[in-house]
C-alpha cells in the first residue's frame, strides 16, 4: 500500500473527501515528526510507539578506497510495534 492508497482507504472509511483525508494524514505525520524532533515519544496504544534513538559517533570505512573515516553521532527514528499490531500480522 502506498500513500495514495492509504488516503483513499481513510476517505472511504471515514466518509470524507480525498482532500480532507490527505490533509488529516499530513497533519498526523507532521505531528509525529515535530514530537520526534523535540525528542518526545509518540505512543498509539495498540499500534506502536515512535521514538528517537541516539547513534554514537564511530569509525567506518569507505568501501571503495578502504580509507578510514569518522561517522558523526546522530539521532534516528525508531518504531516499536504494539501488541495488537503484532497479533494482527500473525
Secondary structure in CASP SS format (residue, H / E / C, confidence):
PFRMAT SS
TARGET T0000
AUTHOR 0000-0000-0000
METHOD secondary structure of the structure
MODEL  1
X C 1.00
X C 1.00
X H 1.00
X H 1.00
X H 1.00
X H 1.00
X H 1.00
X H 1.00
X H 1.00
X H 1.00
X H 1.00
X H 1.00
X H 1.00
X H 1.00
X C 1.00
X C 1.00
X C 1.00
X H 1.00
X H 1.00
X H 1.00
X H 1.00
X H 1.00
X H 1.00
X H 1.00
X H 1.00
X H 1.00
X H 1.00
X H 1.00
X H 1.00
X H 1.00
X H 1.00
X H 1.00
X H 1.00
X H 1.00
X H 1.00
X H 1.00
X H 1.00
X C 1.00
X C 1.00
X C 1.00
X C 1.00
X E 1.00
X E 1.00
X E 1.00
X C 1.00
X C 1.00
X C 1.00
X E 1.00
X E 1.00
X E 1.00
X E 1.00
X E 1.00
X E 1.00
X E 1.00
X E 1.00
X C 1.00
X C 1.00
X E 1.00
X E 1.00
X E 1.00
X E 1.00
X C 1.00
X C 1.00
X C 1.00
X C 1.00
X C 1.00
X C 1.00
X E 1.00
X E 1.00
X E 1.00
X E 1.00
X C 1.00
X C 1.00
X E 1.00
X E 1.00
X E 1.00
X E 1.00
X E 1.00
X E 1.00
X E 1.00
X E 1.00
X C 1.00
X H 1.00
X H 1.00
X H 1.00
X H 1.00
X H 1.00
X H 1.00
X H 1.00
X C 1.00
END
